[in-house]
Amino acid sequence: MTKPAAPKRYLPTSPFKAPVTAAPKHFAVGDRVTHDMYGLGRVIGVEEGIAALVDFGSVQHRILSPYSKMSKL
């Protein structure tokens, strides 16, 4: 298995603009979410900017920020 390519570094003096990073996702207690690995769930706890505790039915997981595999429904 190959490793993904390292992200490009942009110098401050470069004429090319660095891509804009997406704003961090924020979840609230009660939000319905979907996760790439665990499926559908509901947020039952939030540690602001650190993690979200999500109930996926049979199991609860603490999903760490930046929540790249989780999205709000």
mmCIF file as Biopython writes it, N, C-alpha, C and O atoms, coordinates in Angstrom:
data_model
#
loop_
_atom_site.group_PDB
_atom_site.id
_atom_site.type_symbol
_atom_site.label_atom_id
_atom_site.label_alt_id
_atom_site.label_comp_id
_atom_site.label_asym_id
_atom_site.label_entity_id
_atom_site.label_seq_id
_atom_site.pdbx_PDB_ins_code
_atom_site.Cartn_x
_atom_site.Cartn_y
_atom_site.Cartn_z
_atom_site.occupancy
_atom_site.B_iso_or_equiv
_atom_site.auth_seq_id
_atom_site.auth_asym_id
_atom_site.pdbx_PDB_model_num
ATOM 1   N N  . MET A ? 1  ? 0.854   -1.170 0.000  1.0 0.0 1  A 1 
ATOM 2   C CA . MET A ? 1  ? 0.000   0.000  0.000  1.0 0.0 1  A 1 
ATOM 3   C C  . MET A ? 1  ? 0.898   1.231  0.000  1.0 0.0 1  A 1 
ATOM 4   O O  . MET A ? 1  ? 1.873   1.294  0.749  1.0 0.0 1  A 1 
ATOM 5   N N  . THR A ? 2  ? 0.573   2.197  -0.830 1.0 0.0 2  A 1 
ATOM 6   C CA . THR A ? 2  ? 1.393   3.394  -0.928 1.0 0.0 2  A 1 
ATOM 7   C C  . THR A ? 2  ? 0.840   4.489  -0.038 1.0 0.0 2  A 1 
ATOM 8   O O  . THR A ? 2  ? -0.360  4.550  0.232  1.0 0.0 2  A 1 
ATOM 9   N N  . LYS A ? 3  ? 1.735   5.351  0.412  1.0 0.0 3  A 1 
ATOM 10  C CA . LYS A ? 3  ? 1.327   6.472  1.248  1.0 0.0 3  A 1 
ATOM 11  C C  . LYS A ? 3  ? 0.795   7.589  0.365  1.0 0.0 3  A 1 
ATOM 12  O O  . LYS A ? 3  ? 1.259   7.754  -0.763 1.0 0.0 3  A 1 
ATOM 13  N N  . PRO A ? 4  ? -0.175  8.364  0.858  1.0 0.0 4  A 1 
ATOM 14  C CA . PRO A ? 4  ? -0.647  9.503  0.065  1.0 0.0 4  A 1 
ATOM 15  C C  . PRO A ? 4  ? 0.447   10.563 -0.020 1.0 0.0 4  A 1 
ATOM 16  O O  . PRO A ? 4  ? 1.311   10.666 0.851  1.0 0.0 4  A 1 
ATOM 17  N N  . ALA A ? 5  ? 0.385   11.333 -1.080 1.0 0.0 5  A 1 
ATOM 18  C CA . ALA A ? 5  ? 1.391   12.368 -1.288 1.0 0.0 5  A 1 
ATOM 19  C C  . ALA A ? 5  ? 1.320   13.408 -0.175 1.0 0.0 5  A 1 
ATOM 20  O O  . ALA A ? 5  ? 0.244   13.712 0.340  1.0 0.0 5  A 1 
ATOM 21  N N  . ALA A ? 6  ? 2.469   13.941 0.184  1.0 0.0 6  A 1 
ATOM 22  C CA . ALA A ? 6  ? 2.529   14.979 1.213  1.0 0.0 6  A 1 
ATOM 23  C C  . ALA A ? 6  ? 1.892   16.254 0.669  1.0 0.0 6  A 1 
ATOM 24  O O  . ALA A ? 6  ? 2.000   16.532 -0.525 1.0 0.0 6  A 1 
ATOM 25  N N  . PRO A ? 7  ? 1.230   17.036 1.526  1.0 0.0 7  A 1 
ATOM 26  C CA . PRO A ? 7  ? 0.634   18.291 1.047  1.0 0.0 7  A 1 
ATOM 27  C C  . PRO A ? 7  ? 1.718   19.268 0.588  1.0 0.0 7  A 1 
ATOM 28  O O  . PRO A ? 7  ? 2.822   19.302 1.131  1.0 0.0 7  A 1 
ATOM 29  N N  . LYS A ? 8  ? 1.370   20.058 -0.425 1.0 0.0 8  A 1 
ATOM 30  C CA . LYS A ? 8  ? 2.330   21.027 -0.949 1.0 0.0 8  A 1 
ATOM 31  C C  . LYS A ? 8  ? 2.530   22.162 0.034  1.0 0.0 8  A 1 
ATOM 32  O O  . LYS A ? 8  ? 1.600   22.587 0.720  1.0 0.0 8  A 1 
ATOM 33  N N  . ARG A ? 9  ? 3.765   22.644 0.088  1.0 0.0 9  A 1 
ATOM 34  C CA . ARG A ? 9  ? 4.068   23.814 0.904  1.0 0.0 9  A 1 
ATOM 35  C C  . ARG A ? 9  ? 4.033   25.034 0.008  1.0 0.0 9  A 1 
ATOM 36  O O  . ARG A ? 9  ? 4.557   24.998 -1.105 1.0 0.0 9  A 1 
ATOM 37  N N  . TYR A ? 10 ? 3.431   26.105 0.470  1.0 0.0 10 A 1 
ATOM 38  C CA . TYR A ? 10 ? 3.364   27.342 -0.286 1.0 0.0 10 A 1 
ATOM 39  C C  . TYR A ? 10 ? 4.193   28.399 0.424  1.0 0.0 10 A 1 
ATOM 40  O O  . TYR A ? 10 ? 3.989   28.671 1.607  1.0 0.0 10 A 1 
ATOM 41  N N  . LEU A ? 11 ? 5.121   28.985 -0.300 1.0 0.0 11 A 1 
ATOM 42  C CA . LEU A ? 11 ? 5.956   30.037 0.269  1.0 0.0 11 A 1 
ATOM 43  C C  . LEU A ? 11 ? 5.169   31.343 0.326  1.0 0.0 11 A 1 
ATOM 44  O O  . LEU A ? 11 ? 4.351   31.595 -0.559 1.0 0.0 11 A 1 
ATOM 45  N N  . PRO A ? 12 ? 5.386   32.173 1.330  1.0 0.0 12 A 1 
ATOM 46  C CA . PRO A ? 12 ? 4.649   33.430 1.434  1.0 0.0 12 A 1 
ATOM 47  C C  . PRO A ? 12 ? 4.911   34.368 0.262  1.0 0.0 12 A 1 
ATOM 48  O O  . PRO A ? 12 ? 4.078   35.223 -0.039 1.0 0.0 12 A 1 
ATOM 49  N N  . THR A ? 13 ? 6.051   34.223 -0.401 1.0 0.0 13 A 1 
ATOM 50  C CA . THR A ? 13 ? 6.378   35.103 -1.529 1.0 0.0 13 A 1 
ATOM 51  C C  . THR A ? 13 ? 5.926   34.536 -2.866 1.0 0.0 13 A 1 
ATOM 52  O O  . THR A ? 13 ? 6.148   35.162 -3.902 1.0 0.0 13 A 1 
ATOM 53  N N  . SER A ? 14 ? 5.297   33.369 -2.865 1.0 0.0 14 A 1 
ATOM 54  C CA . SER A ? 14 ? 4.867   32.729 -4.101 1.0 0.0 14 A 1 
ATOM 55  C C  . SER A ? 14 ? 3.716   33.502 -4.743 1.0 0.0 14 A 1 
ATOM 56  O O  . SER A ? 14 ? 2.829   33.982 -4.037 1.0 0.0 14 A 1 
ATOM 57  N N  . PRO A ? 15 ? 3.719   33.631 -6.083 1.0 0.0 15 A 1 
ATOM 58  C CA . PRO A ? 15 ? 2.614   34.313 -6.755 1.0 0.0 15 A 1 
ATOM 59  C C  . PRO A ? 15 ? 1.354   33.443 -6.827 1.0 0.0 15 A 1 
ATOM 60  O O  . PRO A ? 15 ? 0.277   33.936 -7.160 1.0 0.0 15 A 1 
ATOM 61  N N  . PHE A ? 16 ? 1.489   32.174 -6.520 1.0 0.0 16 A 1 
ATOM 62  C CA . PHE A ? 16 ? 0.348   31.267 -6.558 1.0 0.0 16 A 1 
ATOM 63  C C  . PHE A ? 16 ? -0.292  31.200 -5.181 1.0 0.0 16 A 1 
ATOM 64  O O  . PHE A ? 16 ? 0.404   31.060 -4.176 1.0 0.0 16 A 1 
ATOM 65  N N  . LYS A ? 17 ? -1.594  31.299 -5.132 1.0 0.0 17 A 1 
ATOM 66  C CA . LYS A ? 17 ? -2.312  31.290 -3.858 1.0 0.0 17 A 1 
ATOM 67  C C  . LYS A ? 17 ? -2.449  29.862 -3.331 1.0 0.0 17 A 1 
ATOM 68  O O  . LYS A ? 17 ? -2.679  28.925 -4.096 1.0 0.0 17 A 1 
ATOM 69  N N  . ALA A ? 18 ? -2.307  29.714 -2.044 1.0 0.0 18 A 1 
ATOM 70  C CA . ALA A ? 18 ? -2.537  28.428 -1.409 1.0 0.0 18 A 1 
ATOM 71  C C  . ALA A ? 18 ? -4.039  28.161 -1.399 1.0 0.0 18 A 1 
ATOM 72  O O  . ALA A ? 18 ? -4.827  29.097 -1.263 1.0 0.0 18 A 1 
ATOM 73  N N  . PRO A ? 19 ? -4.451  26.899 -1.540 1.0 0.0 19 A 1 
ATOM 74  C CA . PRO A ? 19 ? -5.883  26.606 -1.513 1.0 0.0 19 A 1 
ATOM 75  C C  . PRO A ? 19 ? -6.480  26.968 -0.155 1.0 0.0 19 A 1 
ATOM 76  O O  . PRO A ? 19 ? -5.845  26.808 0.888  1.0 0.0 19 A 1 
ATOM 77  N N  . VAL A ? 20 ? -7.697  27.451 -0.199 1.0 0.0 20 A 1 
ATOM 78  C CA . VAL A ? 20 ? -8.385  27.852 1.026  1.0 0.0 20 A 1 
ATOM 79  C C  . VAL A ? 20 ? -8.846  26.596 1.756  1.0 0.0 20 A 1 
ATOM 80  O O  . VAL A ? 20 ? -9.491  25.727 1.170  1.0 0.0 20 A 1 
ATOM 81  N N  . THR A ? 21 ? -8.510  26.511 3.039  1.0 0.0 21 A 1 
ATOM 82  C CA . THR A ? 21 ? -8.944  25.372 3.833  1.0 0.0 21 A 1 
ATOM 83  C C  . THR A ? 21 ? -10.378 25.592 4.294  1.0 0.0 21 A 1 
ATOM 84  O O  . THR A ? 21 ? -10.780 26.711 4.614  1.0 0.0 21 A 1 
ATOM 85  N N  . ALA A ? 22 ? -11.138 24.506 4.322  1.0 0.0 22 A 1 
ATOM 86  C CA . ALA A ? 22 ? -12.532 24.590 4.734  1.0 0.0 22 A 1 
ATOM 87  C C  . ALA A ? 22 ? -12.625 24.924 6.221  1.0 0.0 22 A 1 
ATOM 88  O O  . ALA A ? 22 ? -11.754 24.555 7.009  1.0 0.0 22 A 1 
ATOM 89  N N  . ALA A ? 23 ? -13.686 25.623 6.587  1.0 0.0 23 A 1 
ATOM 90  C CA . ALA A ? 23 ? -13.898 25.966 7.995  1.0 0.0 23 A 1 
ATOM 91  C C  . ALA A ? 23 ? -14.144 24.686 8.784  1.0 0.0 23 A 1 
ATOM 92  O O  . ALA A ? 23 ? -14.761 23.754 8.267  1.0 0.0 23 A 1 
ATOM 93  N N  . PRO A ? 24 ? -13.674 24.624 10.019 1.0 0.0 24 A 1 
ATOM 94  C CA . PRO A ? 24 ? -13.903 23.417 10.813 1.0 0.0 24 A 1 
ATOM 95  C C  . PRO A ? 24 ? -15.384 23.186 11.039 1.0 0.0 24 A 1 
ATOM 96  O O  . PRO A ? 24 ? -16.164 24.125 11.190 1.0 0.0 24 A 1 
ATOM 97  N N  . LYS A ? 25 ? -15.752 21.914 11.059 1.0 0.0 25 A 1 
ATOM 98  C CA . LYS A ? 25 ? -17.155 21.567 11.247 1.0 0.0 25 A 1 
ATOM 99  C C  . LYS A ? 25 ? -17.508 21.664 12.721 1.0 0.0 25 A 1 
ATOM 100 O O  . LYS A ? 25 ? -16.704 21.329 13.591 1.0 0.0 25 A 1 
ATOM 101 N N  . HIS A ? 26 ? -18.722 22.128 12.989 1.0 0.0 26 A 1 
ATOM 102 C CA . HIS A ? 26 ? -19.212 22.224 14.360 1.0 0.0 26 A 1 
ATOM 103 C C  . HIS A ? 26 ? -20.457 21.363 14.495 1.0 0.0 26 A 1 
ATOM 104 O O  . HIS A ? 26 ? -21.354 21.417 13.653 1.0 0.0 26 A 1 
ATOM 105 N N  . PHE A ? 27 ? -20.507 20.584 15.537 1.0 0.0 27 A 1 
ATOM 106 C CA . PHE A ? 27 ? -21.648 19.725 15.794 1.0 0.0 27 A 1 
ATOM 107 C C  . PHE A ? 27 ? -22.265 20.096 17.133 1.0 0.0 27 A 1 
ATOM 108 O O  . PHE A ? 27 ? -21.573 20.529 18.054 1.0 0.0 27 A 1 
ATOM 109 N N  . ALA A ? 28 ? -23.580 19.918 17.225 1.0 0.0 28 A 1 
ATOM 110 C CA . ALA A ? 28 ? -24.303 20.183 18.461 1.0 0.0 28 A 1 
ATOM 111 C C  . ALA A ? 28 ? -24.944 18.888 18.935 1.0 0.0 28 A 1 
ATOM 112 O O  . ALA A ? 28 ? -25.169 17.971 18.145 1.0 0.0 28 A 1 
ATOM 113 N N  . VAL A ? 29 ? -25.233 18.820 20.215 1.0 0.0 29 A 1 
ATOM 114 C CA . VAL A ? 29 ? -25.893 17.642 20.780 1.0 0.0 29 A 1 
ATOM 115 C C  . VAL A ? 29 ? -27.244 17.472 20.085 1.0 0.0 29 A 1 
ATOM 116 O O  . VAL A ? 29 ? -28.025 18.418 19.971 1.0 0.0 29 A 1 
ATOM 117 N N  . GLY A ? 30 ? -27.499 16.259 19.630 1.0 0.0 30 A 1 
ATOM 118 C CA . GLY A ? 30 ? -28.750 15.953 18.947 1.0 0.0 30 A 1 
ATOM 119 C C  . GLY A ? 30 ? -28.642 15.934 17.435 1.0 0.0 30 A 1 
ATOM 120 O O  . GLY A ? 30 ? -29.571 15.488 16.763 1.0 0.0 30 A 1 
ATOM 121 N N  . ASP A ? 31 ? -27.532 16.407 16.879 1.0 0.0 31 A 1 
ATOM 122 C CA . ASP A ? 31 ? -27.357 16.395 15.423 1.0 0.0 31 A 1 
ATOM 123 C C  . ASP A ? 31 ? -27.266 14.960 14.914 1.0 0.0 31 A 1 
ATOM 124 O O  . ASP A ? 31 ? -26.628 14.108 15.532 1.0 0.0 31 A 1 
ATOM 125 N N  . ARG A ? 32 ? -27.916 14.705 13.776 1.0 0.0 32 A 1 
ATOM 126 C CA . ARG A ? 32 ? -27.789 13.417 13.101 1.0 0.0 32 A 1 
ATOM 127 C C  . ARG A ? 32 ? -26.570 13.499 12.192 1.0 0.0 32 A 1 
ATOM 128 O O  . ARG A ? 32 ? -26.403 14.485 11.474 1.0 0.0 32 A 1 
ATOM 129 N N  . VAL A ? 33 ? -25.720 12.483 12.212 1.0 0.0 33 A 1 
ATOM 130 C CA . VAL A ? 33 ? -24.490 12.483 11.437 1.0 0.0 33 A 1 
ATOM 131 C C  . VAL A ? 33 ? -24.307 11.151 10.726 1.0 0.0 33 A 1 
ATOM 132 O O  . VAL A ? 33 ? -24.935 10.149 11.067 1.0 0.0 33 A 1 
ATOM 133 N N  . THR A ? 34 ? -23.436 11.167 9.738  1.0 0.0 34 A 1 
ATOM 134 C CA . THR A ? 34 ? -23.019 9.934  9.092  1.0 0.0 34 A 1 
ATOM 135 C C  . THR A ? 34 ? -21.498 9.893  9.096  1.0 0.0 34 A 1 
ATOM 136 O O  . THR A ? 34 ? -20.837 10.911 8.892  1.0 0.0 34 A 1 
ATOM 137 N N  . HIS A ? 35 ? -20.954 8.713  9.329  1.0 0.0 35 A 1 
ATOM 138 C CA . HIS A ? 35 ? -19.512 8.524  9.398  1.0 0.0 35 A 1 
ATOM 139 C C  . HIS A ? 35 ? -19.127 7.469  8.366  1.0 0.0 35 A 1 
ATOM 140 O O  . HIS A ? 35 ? -19.849 6.489  8.185  1.0 0.0 35 A 1 
ATOM 141 N N  . ASP A ? 36 ? -18.006 7.660  7.694  1.0 0.0 36 A 1 
ATOM 142 C CA . ASP A ? 36 ? -17.583 6.742  6.636  1.0 0.0 36 A 1 
ATOM 143 C C  . ASP A ? 36 ? -17.403 5.314  7.138  1.0 0.0 36 A 1 
ATOM 144 O O  . ASP A ? 36 ? -17.675 4.367  6.401  1.0 0.0 36 A 1 
ATOM 145 N N  . MET A ? 37 ? -16.956 5.144  8.363  1.0 0.0 37 A 1 
ATOM 146 C CA . MET A ? 37 ? -16.691 3.804  8.878  1.0 0.0 37 A 1 
ATOM 147 C C  . MET A ? 37 ? -17.848 3.255  9.732  1.0 0.0 37 A 1 
ATOM 148 O O  . MET A ? 37 ? -18.172 2.071  9.633  1.0 0.0 37 A 1 
ATOM 149 N N  . TYR A ? 38 ? -18.470 4.095  10.564 1.0 0.0 38 A 1 
ATOM 150 C CA . TYR A ? 38 ? -19.441 3.610  11.533 1.0 0.0 38 A 1 
ATOM 151 C C  . TYR A ? 38 ? -20.898 3.749  11.090 1.0 0.0 38 A 1 
ATOM 152 O O  . TYR A ? 38 ? -21.778 3.117  11.674 1.0 0.0 38 A 1 
ATOM 153 N N  . GLY A ? 39 ? -21.167 4.563  10.071 1.0 0.0 39 A 1 
ATOM 154 C CA . GLY A ? 39 ? -22.530 4.708  9.559  1.0 0.0 39 A 1 
ATOM 155 C C  . GLY A ? 39 ? -23.282 5.856  10.204 1.0 0.0 39 A 1 
ATOM 156 O O  . GLY A ? 39 ? -22.695 6.880  10.554 1.0 0.0 39 A 1 
ATOM 157 N N  . LEU A ? 40 ? -24.615 5.673  10.363 1.0 0.0 40 A 1 
ATOM 158 C CA . LEU A ? 40 ? -25.480 6.716  10.894 1.0 0.0 40 A 1 
ATOM 159 C C  . LEU A ? 40 ? -25.403 6.774  12.412 1.0 0.0 40 A 1 
ATOM 160 O O  . LEU A ? 40 ? -25.273 5.750  13.081 1.0 0.0 40 A 1 
ATOM 161 N N  . GLY A ? 41 ? -25.486 7.994  12.945 1.0 0.0 41 A 1 
ATOM 162 C CA . GLY A ? 41 ? -25.437 8.162  14.391 1.0 0.0 41 A 1 
ATOM 163 C C  . GLY A ? 41 ? -26.004 9.491  14.812 1.0 0.0 41 A 1 
ATOM 164 O O  . GLY A ? 41 ? -26.410 10.308 13.987 1.0 0.0 41 A 1 
ATOM 165 N N  . ARG A ? 42 ? -26.026 9.697  16.148 1.0 0.0 42 A 1 
ATOM 166 C CA . ARG A ? 42 ? -26.523 10.942 16.724 1.0 0.0 42 A 1 
ATOM 167 C C  . ARG A ? 42 ? -25.501 11.434 17.734 1.0 0.0 42 A 1 
ATOM 168 O O  . ARG A ? 42 ? -24.999 10.659 18.548 1.0 0.0 42 A 1 
ATOM 169 N N  . VAL A ? 43 ? -25.192 12.737 17.680 1.0 0.0 43 A 1 
ATOM 170 C CA . VAL A ? 43 ? -24.225 13.339 18.600 1.0 0.0 43 A 1 
ATOM 171 C C  . VAL A ? 43 ? -24.855 13.403 19.983 1.0 0.0 43 A 1 
ATOM 172 O O  . VAL A ? 43 ? -25.948 13.944 20.149 1.0 0.0 43 A 1 
ATOM 173 N N  . ILE A ? 44 ? -24.158 12.847 20.984 1.0 0.0 44 A 1 
ATOM 174 C CA . ILE A ? 44 ? -24.683 12.863 22.352 1.0 0.0 44 A 1 
ATOM 175 C C  . ILE A ? 44 ? -23.810 13.698 23.286 1.0 0.0 44 A 1 
ATOM 176 O O  . ILE A ? 44 ? -24.174 13.928 24.439 1.0 0.0 44 A 1 
ATOM 177 N N  . GLY A ? 45 ? -22.660 14.149 22.789 1.0 0.0 45 A 1 
ATOM 178 C CA . GLY A ? 45 ? -21.791 14.991 23.600 1.0 0.0 45 A 1 
ATOM 179 C C  . GLY A ? 45 ? -20.785 15.710 22.722 1.0 0.0 45 A 1 
ATOM 180 O O  . GLY A ? 45 ? -20.373 15.196 21.682 1.0 0.0 45 A 1 
ATOM 181 N N  . VAL A ? 46 ? -20.390 16.910 23.149 1.0 0.0 46 A 1 
ATOM 182 C CA . VAL A ? 46 ? -19.446 17.700 22.365 1.0 0.0 46 A 1 
ATOM 183 C C  . VAL A ? 46 ? -18.379 18.281 23.284 1.0 0.0 46 A 1 
ATOM 184 O O  . VAL A ? 46 ? -18.693 18.891 24.306 1.0 0.0 46 A 1 
ATOM 185 N N  . GLU A ? 47 ? -17.116 18.087 22.915 1.0 0.0 47 A 1 
ATOM 186 C CA . GLU A ? 47 ? -15.996 18.770 23.557 1.0 0.0 47 A 1 
ATOM 187 C C  . GLU A ? 47 ? -15.545 19.786 22.525 1.0 0.0 47 A 1 
ATOM 188 O O  . GLU A ? 47 ? -14.876 19.427 21.556 1.0 0.0 47 A 1 
ATOM 189 N N  . GLU A ? 48 ? -15.895 21.035 22.715 1.0 0.0 48 A 1 
ATOM 190 C CA . GLU A ? 48 ? -15.747 22.085 21.705 1.0 0.0 48 A 1 
ATOM 191 C C  . GLU A ? 48 ? -14.343 22.132 21.117 1.0 0.0 48 A 1 
ATOM 192 O O  . GLU A ? 48 ? -13.366 22.390 21.821 1.0 0.0 48 A 1 
ATOM 193 N N  . GLY A ? 49 ? -14.262 21.877 19.801 1.0 0.0 49 A 1 
ATOM 194 C CA . GLY A ? 49 ? -12.994 21.941 19.085 1.0 0.0 49 A 1 
ATOM 195 C C  . GLY A ? 49 ? -12.092 20.736 19.276 1.0 0.0 49 A 1 
ATOM 196 O O  . GLY A ? 49 ? -11.025 20.670 18.664 1.0 0.0 49 A 1 
ATOM 197 N N  . ILE A ? 50 ? -12.492 19.775 20.112 1.0 0.0 50 A 1 
ATOM 198 C CA . ILE A ? 50 ? -11.627 18.632 20.392 1.0 0.0 50 A 1 
ATOM 199 C C  . ILE A ? 50 ? -12.223 17.334 19.863 1.0 0.0 50 A 1 
ATOM 200 O O  . ILE A ? 50 ? -11.571 16.609 19.111 1.0 0.0 50 A 1 
ATOM 201 N N  . ALA A ? 51 ? -13.468 17.040 20.257 1.0 0.0 51 A 1 
ATOM 202 C CA . ALA A ? 51 ? -14.068 15.768 19.889 1.0 0.0 51 A 1 
ATOM 203 C C  . ALA A ? 51 ? -15.579 15.837 20.014 1.0 0.0 51 A 1 
ATOM 204 O O  . ALA A ? 51 ? -16.136 16.756 20.616 1.0 0.0 51 A 1 
ATOM 205 N N  . ALA A ? 52 ? -16.229 14.834 19.425 1.0 0.0 52 A 1 
ATOM 206 C CA . ALA A ? 52 ? -17.675 14.674 19.548 1.0 0.0 52 A 1 
ATOM 207 C C  . ALA A ? 52 ? -17.948 13.226 19.930 1.0 0.0 52 A 1 
ATOM 208 O O  . ALA A ? 52 ? -17.362 12.308 19.356 1.0 0.0 52 A 1 
ATOM 209 N N  . LEU A ? 53 ? -18.832 13.021 20.894 1.0 0.0 53 A 1 
ATOM 210 C CA . LEU A ? 53 ? -19.228 11.683 21.300 1.0 0.0 53 A 1 
ATOM 211 C C  . LEU A ? 53 ? -20.486 11.342 20.521 1.0 0.0 53 A 1 
ATOM 212 O O  . LEU A ? 53 ? -21.497 12.037 20.624 1.0 0.0 53 A 1 
ATOM 213 N N  . VAL A ? 54 ? -20.420 10.256 19.733 1.0 0.0 54 A 1 
ATOM 214 C CA . VAL A ? 54 ? -21.510 9.907  18.833 1.0 0.0 54 A 1 
ATOM 215 C C  . VAL A ? 54 ? -22.018 8.512  19.152 1.0 0.0 54 A 1 
ATOM 216 O O  . VAL A ? 54 ? -21.237 7.577  19.333 1.0 0.0 54 A 1 
ATOM 217 N N  . ASP A ? 55 ? -23.347 8.384  19.219 1.0 0.0 55 A 1 
ATOM 218 C CA . ASP A ? 55 ? -24.008 7.097  19.449 1.0 0.0 55 A 1 
ATOM 219 C C  . ASP A ? 55 ? -24.390 6.523  18.093 1.0 0.0 55 A 1 
ATOM 220 O O  . ASP A ? 55 ? -25.214 7.098  17.381 1.0 0.0 55 A 1 
ATOM 221 N N  . PHE A ? 56 ? -23.792 5.388  17.733 1.0 0.0 56 A 1 
ATOM 222 C CA . PHE A ? 56 ? -24.083 4.740  16.460 1.0 0.0 56 A 1 
ATOM 223 C C  . PHE A ? 56 ? -25.026 3.558  16.638 1.0 0.0 56 A 1 
ATOM 224 O O  . PHE A ? 56 ? -25.011 2.637  15.821 1.0 0.0 56 A 1 
ATOM 225 N N  . GLY A ? 57 ? -25.833 3.561  17.667 1.0 0.0 57 A 1 
ATOM 226 C CA . GLY A ? 57 ? -26.786 2.483  17.903 1.0 0.0 57 A 1 
ATOM 227 C C  . GLY A ? 57 ? -26.209 1.456  18.856 1.0 0.0 57 A 1 
ATOM 228 O O  . GLY A ? 57 ? -26.517 1.469  20.048 1.0 0.0 57 A 1 
ATOM 229 N N  . SER A ? 58 ? -25.381 0.574  18.343 1.0 0.0 58 A 1 
ATOM 230 C CA . SER A ? 58 ? -24.837 -0.490 19.172 1.0 0.0 58 A 1 
ATOM 231 C C  . SER A ? 58 ? -23.560 -0.086 19.903 1.0 0.0 58 A 1 
ATOM 232 O O  . SER A ? 58 ? -23.127 -0.783 20.820 1.0 0.0 58 A 1 
ATOM 233 N N  . VAL A ? 59 ? -22.962 1.019  19.509 1.0 0.0 59 A 1 
ATOM 234 C CA . VAL A ? 59 ? -21.688 1.429  20.106 1.0 0.0 59 A 1 
ATOM 235 C C  . VAL A ? 59 ? -21.580 2.957  20.094 1.0 0.0 59 A 1 
ATOM 236 O O  . VAL A ? 59 ? -22.155 3.630  19.238 1.0 0.0 59 A 1 
ATOM 237 N N  . GLN A ? 60 ? -20.834 3.479  21.058 1.0 0.0 60 A 1 
ATOM 238 C CA . GLN A ? 60 ? -20.575 4.915  21.111 1.0 0.0 60 A 1 
ATOM 239 C C  . GLN A ? 60 ? -19.090 5.144  20.845 1.0 0.0 60 A 1 
ATOM 240 O O  . GLN A ? 60 ? -18.235 4.432  21.372 1.0 0.0 60 A 1 
ATOM 241 N N  . HIS A ? 61 ? -18.797 6.153  20.018 1.0 0.0 61 A 1 
ATOM 242 C CA . HIS A ? 61 ? -17.407 6.470  19.700 1.0 0.0 61 A 1 
ATOM 243 C C  . HIS A ? 61 ? -17.145 7.944  19.926 1.0 0.0 61 A 1 
ATOM 244 O O  . HIS A ? 61 ? -18.019 8.790  19.735 1.0 0.0 61 A 1 
ATOM 245 N N  . ARG A ? 62 ? -15.915 8.232  20.339 1.0 0.0 62 A 1 
ATOM 246 C CA . ARG A ? 62 ? -15.455 9.613  20.486 1.0 0.0 62 A 1 
ATOM 247 C C  . ARG A ? 62 ? -14.675 9.942  19.222 1.0 0.0 62 A 1 
ATOM 248 O O  . ARG A ? 62 ? -13.566 9.446  19.021 1.0 0.0 62 A 1 
ATOM 249 N N  . ILE A ? 63 ? -15.259 10.779 18.372 1.0 0.0 63 A 1 
ATOM 250 C CA . ILE A ? 63 ? -14.661 11.147 17.098 1.0 0.0 63 A 1 
ATOM 251 C C  . ILE A ? 63 ? -13.874 12.438 17.291 1.0 0.0 63 A 1 
ATOM 252 O O  . ILE A ? 63 ? -14.431 13.453 17.709 1.0 0.0 63 A 1 
ATOM 253 N N  . LEU A ? 64 ? -12.581 12.398 16.987 1.0 0.0 64 A 1 
ATOM 254 C CA . LEU A ? 64 ? -11.707 13.553 17.188 1.0 0.0 64 A 1 
ATOM 255 C C  . LEU A ? 64 ? -11.820 14.540 16.036 1.0 0.0 64 A 1 
ATOM 256 O O  . LEU A ? 64 ? -12.083 14.159 14.896 1.0 0.0 64 A 1 
ATOM 257 N N  . SER A ? 65 ? -11.617 15.816 16.353 1.0 0.0 65 A 1 
ATOM 258 C CA . SER A ? 65 ? -11.593 16.875 15.355 1.0 0.0 65 A 1 
ATOM 259 C C  . SER A ? 65 ? -10.402 16.648 14.459 1.0 0.0 65 A 1 
ATOM 260 O O  . SER A ? 65 ? -9.375  16.213 14.980 1.0 0.0 65 A 1 
ATOM 261 N N  . PRO A ? 66 ? -10.431 16.892 13.193 1.0 0.0 66 A 1 
ATOM 262 C CA . PRO A ? 66 ? -11.267 17.781 12.385 1.0 0.0 66 A 1 
ATOM 263 C C  . PRO A ? 66 ? -12.443 17.092 11.714 1.0 0.0 66 A 1 
ATOM 264 O O  . PRO A ? 66 ? -13.002 17.659 10.776 1.0 0.0 66 A 1 
ATOM 265 N N  . TYR A ? 67 ? -12.845 15.923 12.133 1.0 0.0 67 A 1 
ATOM 266 C CA . TYR A ? 67 ? -14.044 15.248 11.646 1.0 0.0 67 A 1 
ATOM 267 C C  . TYR A ? 67 ? -14.021 15.049 10.136 1.0 0.0 67 A 1 
ATOM 268 O O  . TYR A ? 67 ? -15.021 15.307 9.467  1.0 0.0 67 A 1 
ATOM 269 N N  . SER A ? 68 ? -12.906 14.600 9.594  1.0 0.0 68 A 1 
ATOM 270 C CA . SER A ? 68 ? -12.775 14.462 8.140  1.0 0.0 68 A 1 
ATOM 271 C C  . SER A ? 68 ? -13.688 13.386 7.569  1.0 0.0 68 A 1 
ATOM 272 O O  . SER A ? 68 ? -14.085 13.485 6.408  1.0 0.0 68 A 1 
ATOM 273 N N  . LYS A ? 69 ? -14.033 12.365 8.341  1.0 0.0 69 A 1 
ATOM 274 C CA . LYS A ? 69 ? -14.877 11.302 7.826  1.0 0.0 69 A 1 
ATOM 275 C C  . LYS A ? 69 ? -16.324 11.399 8.293  1.0 0.0 69 A 1 
ATOM 276 O O  . LYS A ? 69 ? -17.113 10.486 8.048  1.0 0.0 69 A 1 
ATOM 277 N N  . MET A ? 70 ? -16.681 12.487 8.960  1.0 0.0 70 A 1 
ATOM 278 C CA . MET A ? 70 ? -18.028 12.621 9.499  1.0 0.0 70 A 1 
ATOM 279 C C  . MET A ? 70 ? -18.689 13.870 8.932  1.0 0.0 70 A 1 
ATOM 280 O O  . MET A ? 70 ? -18.052 14.915 8.807  1.0 0.0 70 A 1 
ATOM 281 N N  . SER A ? 71 ? -19.970 13.756 8.591  1.0 0.0 71 A 1 
ATOM 282 C CA . SER A ? 71 ? -20.701 14.914 8.072  1.0 0.0 71 A 1 
ATOM 283 C C  . SER A ? 71 ? -22.098 14.932 8.681  1.0 0.0 71 A 1 
ATOM 284 O O  . SER A ? 71 ? -22.649 13.902 9.070  1.0 0.0 71 A 1 
ATOM 285 N N  . LYS A ? 72 ? -22.648 16.141 8.746  1.0 0.0 72 A 1 
ATOM 286 C CA . LYS A ? 72 ? -23.979 16.364 9.321  1.0 0.0 72 A 1 
ATOM 287 C C  . LYS A ? 72 ? -25.032 16.032 8.278  1.0 0.0 72 A 1 
ATOM 288 O O  . LYS A ? 72 ? -24.855 16.333 7.097  1.0 0.0 72 A 1 
ATOM 289 N N  . LEU A ? 73 ? -26.128 15.414 8.705  1.0 0.0 73 A 1 
ATOM 290 C CA . LEU A ? 73 ? -27.242 15.129 7.791  1.0 0.0 73 A 1 
ATOM 291 C C  . LEU A ? 73 ? -28.261 16.225 7.830  1.0 0.0 73 A 1 
ATOM 292 O O  . LEU A ? 73 ? -29.268 16.157 7.126  1.0 0.0 73 A 1 
#
